[in-house]
Amino acid sequence: MICGWRMDVEELGPDRLKRMWHEVDAGLLSAEEFYREQDRLLAGYRDLWEGAILFGGCSDLSLSVLVELSAYLGDPDLEGIRRRCLLALSDVGREWGEKVGNLCEQTVEQFYDRSEAMIYELMWWHSLAEDLSPLAYVVALKLAAQRGCRDHLDFGSGVGSGGLLFARHGFHVTLADVSSRGLELSKWRFQQRELEARHIDLRTEGLPEGEFDFVTAMDVFEHLVDPVRAVEKLSRAMRKGGILFGRFFAEADEARPHHIVLDFGPTLRALEGSGFVRIWKDEWLWGHEAYRKS
């Protein structure tokens, strides 16, 4: 199936907010009205996210993350798990400094495969307690639905939260990562919710060719030793007309030494060289982009 536009498309949230701010500038809308609409829109996105992620009867997403990790780890100490979540980013940085010396694909993949702190960091990030950018998955979901896409790959899937969202909404979901810890947790999360998905360990298995019409790569490319090769692999895995949705930007950040790619020029040129054409960019919220494979 080749993705194509539906006629009854809903305006994507970032586009709606950008358009409304122009109305504020033109004096057609007050700033207060704009921010009320922004809060309403983000609350709707949050509802969709929580509907896929909440666990164990919890109604609070932060508590849900703690309860889910407690159940998975067999550890009843919710306060201890919360402390590990709050310290996770600094622990990731410490692990990186201790374990990644020579910056090559093998050492980087081993880091992600073995990092325990990364599991806590990703789960807490997806709680939205400190950052709403995981809601970009909801934007991606809406774009995929508009395009009539059905076969979704989450490349660099982490702990599987994005895949849960797409699976809840009827997509055929494949999750691919180099972290065995992340993939094991993701499989467990899908089983707990009685949802189906295929999981691919990229250290031992390649991506199938020509299978996917929608690919998410959310905050992934800054972690890759060879992002150009990743573009080539994704191109082969995608169908003609398929959509690649991701964020191709990162800034230097001492707290995130594992963000090893800051110059995305080669990646963007590789996308162009592989026949990808940018069809959309979030110019208001989080800066994600969508590329269509021609």
C-alpha positions in Angstrom: 0.0 0.0 0.0 1.3 3.5 -0.9 0.4 6.2 1.5 -1.8 9.0 0.0 -3.7 12.0 1.3 -7.3 11.6 2.6 -9.6 14.4 1.7 -11.1 14.9 5.2 -7.7 15.6 6.9 -7.5 17.2 10.4 -5.0 20.1 10.6 -1.9 18.9 12.5 -1.5 20.6 15.8 1.7 22.5 15.1 0.3 23.9 11.9 -2.9 25.0 13.6 -1.0 26.7 16.4 1.3 28.5 13.9 -1.7 29.7 11.9 -3.5 30.9 15.0 -0.4 32.9 16.2 -0.5 34.7 12.8 -4.1 35.6 13.7 -2.8 37.0 17.0 -0.2 39.0 15.2 -3.0 40.3 12.9 -5.2 41.3 15.8 -7.8 38.7 14.9 -7.3 36.6 18.0 -6.1 37.4 21.6 -3.0 35.8 23.1 -5.2 34.5 25.9 -7.5 32.7 23.3 -4.4 31.3 21.6 -2.9 29.9 24.8 -6.3 28.4 25.8 -6.4 26.6 22.4 -2.8 25.5 22.7 -3.6 24.0 26.2 -6.7 22.3 24.8 -4.9 20.8 21.9 -2.0 19.5 24.0 -4.4 18.1 26.5 -6.0 16.1 23.7 -2.7 14.8 22.5 -1.9 13.9 26.1 -5.1 12.0 26.4 -4.2 9.9 23.4 -0.7 9.2 24.7 -2.0 8.3 28.2 -4.6 6.0 26.6 -1.9 3.9 25.2 0.7 4.1 28.0 -1.2 4.0 31.3 -0.7 0.8 33.2 -2.3 -1.1 36.1 -5.4 1.1 36.5 -3.4 4.2 37.2 -4.8 7.6 36.1 -1.6 9.5 36.7 1.1 8.9 34.1 4.1 9.5 36.4 2.7 7.0 38.9 1.9 4.6 36.1 5.6 4.6 35.0 6.7 3.8 38.5 4.1 1.0 39.0 4.9 -0.5 35.6 8.7 -0.5 36.3 7.9 -2.0 39.7 5.9 -4.8 38.2 8.5 -5.5 35.5 11.5 -5.5 37.8 9.7 -7.3 40.7 10.7 -4.4 43.0 8.0 -3.0 45.3 10.0 0.1 46.2 8.2 2.8 44.2 10.2 5.6 45.9 13.5 4.0 45.1 12.4 3.6 41.5 11.3 7.2 41.4 14.8 8.3 42.6 16.4 6.2 39.9 14.2 7.8 37.3 15.0 11.3 38.5 18.8 10.5 38.5 18.7 8.5 35.3 20.0 11.2 32.9 23.1 11.8 35.0 23.5 8.1 35.4 23.4 7.7 31.7 26.1 10.3 31.3 28.2 8.5 34.0 27.8 5.2 32.3 28.8 6.7 28.9 32.0 8.1 30.4 32.9 4.8 32.0 32.1 2.5 29.2 32.5 4.3 25.9 36.1 5.1 25.2 36.8 4.5 21.5 33.8 6.0 19.6 32.9 3.2 17.2 29.7 1.4 16.3 30.6 -1.6 18.4 31.2 0.3 21.7 28.2 2.5 21.2 25.9 -0.4 20.5 27.3 -2.2 23.5 26.5 0.8 25.6 22.9 1.0 24.6 22.5 -2.8 24.9 23.8 -2.9 28.4 22.7 0.4 29.9 20.3 0.0 32.8 20.0 3.8 33.4 18.7 4.3 29.9 15.6 2.3 30.7 14.8 4.5 33.6 15.6 7.7 31.6 13.3 6.7 28.7 10.4 5.5 30.8 10.5 8.8 32.9 10.8 10.9 29.7 7.6 9.2 28.4 5.8 10.2 31.6 5.8 13.8 30.3 6.8 14.9 33.8 9.6 17.1 32.5 9.1 17.3 28.7 6.1 17.1 26.4 8.1 16.3 23.3 7.2 12.6 23.3 3.7 13.9 22.2 5.4 14.3 18.8 4.5 10.6 18.5 0.8 11.7 18.5 1.6 14.2 15.7 3.2 11.3 13.8 0.2 9.1 14.4 -2.2 11.7 13.0 0.0 12.2 10.0 0.2 8.5 9.4 -3.6 8.2 9.7 -4.1 11.1 7.3 -1.9 9.3 4.7 -3.7 6.0 5.1 -0.6 4.3 6.3 -0.9 0.9 8.2 2.6 -0.6 8.5 4.7 1.2 11.1 8.3 0.8 12.0 9.7 2.6 15.1 13.4 2.7 14.5 15.3 3.2 17.7 12.2 2.1 19.6 13.7 2.3 23.1 11.2 1.0 25.7 8.3 0.7 23.1 6.0 3.6 24.1 5.6 4.9 20.6 4.9 1.5 19.3 2.2 1.1 22.0 0.5 4.2 20.7 0.5 3.1 17.1 -0.7 -0.5 18.0 -3.6 0.9 20.1 -4.7 2.7 17.0 -4.7 -0.4 14.7 -1.3 -0.2 13.0 0.8 -3.2 12.3 3.8 -2.3 14.4 7.5 -3.3 14.3 10.0 -2.1 16.8 13.7 -2.1 16.1 16.6 -1.2 18.4 20.1 -2.3 19.5 19.2 -2.5 23.2 18.3 -6.0 24.3 17.2 -4.4 27.7 14.8 -2.1 25.9 13.4 -4.7 23.6 12.8 -7.1 26.5 10.9 -4.4 28.4 9.0 -3.5 25.3 7.9 -7.1 24.6 6.7 -7.4 28.2 4.8 -4.1 27.9 3.0 -5.3 24.8 2.2 -8.7 26.4 0.7 -6.9 29.5 -1.6 -5.0 27.2 -2.4 -7.9 25.0 -1.1 -6.1 21.9 0.9 -7.6 19.1 4.1 -6.3 17.6 7.3 -7.6 16.0 10.6 -6.8 17.7 13.9 -6.7 15.8 17.3 -6.7 17.6 19.4 -4.7 15.1 22.6 -6.1 16.5 21.7 -9.5 15.1 18.9 -9.0 12.5 18.4 -6.7 9.6 15.3 -4.8 8.6 13.0 -6.4 6.1 13.0 -4.8 2.7 10.1 -2.8 1.2 7.8 -3.5 4.1 6.9 -0.2 5.8 4.8 2.8 4.8 5.4 4.8 7.9 8.7 5.0 9.9 9.3 7.0 13.1 12.9 7.8 14.1 12.3 10.0 17.2 15.5 11.6 18.5 17.5 8.7 17.2 20.0 10.0 14.6 22.0 12.0 17.1 22.9 8.7 18.8 24.3 7.0 15.7 27.9 6.5 14.7 26.9 6.3 11.0 23.6 8.0 10.4 24.1 8.0 6.7 24.2 4.2 6.6 21.0 4.3 8.7 19.3 6.3 6.1 20.3 3.8 3.5 18.9 0.9 5.6 15.6 2.7 6.2 15.3 3.5 2.5 15.5 -0.1 1.7 13.0 -1.1 4.4 10.4 1.4 3.1 7.9 1.3 0.3 7.8 3.9 -2.4 5.6 6.7 -1.1 6.3 5.8 2.5 6.9 8.5 5.1 9.9 8.9 7.5 9.0 11.1 10.5 11.8 12.2 12.9 13.8 15.1 14.4 17.0 15.8 12.6 18.5 18.3 15.0 20.5 18.3 18.2 22.5 20.8 20.2 25.6 20.3 22.3 24.6 19.3 25.8 27.0 18.4 28.6 24.3 16.3 30.2 23.9 14.2 27.1 27.4 13.1 26.0 25.7 10.2 24.1 24.4 12.8 21.6 27.3 12.3 19.3 25.9 13.8 16.0 25.4 17.6 15.9 26.0 18.2 12.2 23.0 16.8 10.4 24.1 18.0 7.0 25.4 14.6 5.8 22.2 12.9 7.0 20.0 15.4 5.2 22.0 15.0 2.0 21.8 11.2 2.4 18.0 11.6 2.6 17.9 13.7 -0.6 20.3 11.2 -2.3 18.0 8.3 -1.4 15.0 10.1 -3.0 13.4 11.5 0.2 11.6 14.8 -0.2 10.5 16.8 2.8 6.7 17.2 2.9 6.2 18.7 6.4 7.9 20.4 9.2 6.8 21.2 12.7 7.6 24.9 12.9 5.9 25.5 16.3 6.3 22.8 18.9 9.2 20.4 18.6 10.8 20.7 15.2 10.1 17.2 13.8 10.0 16.7 10.0 8.4 14.2 7.6 10.0 13.0 4.4 8.3 11.1 1.6 10.3 8.4 -0.3 9.8 9.0 -4.0 
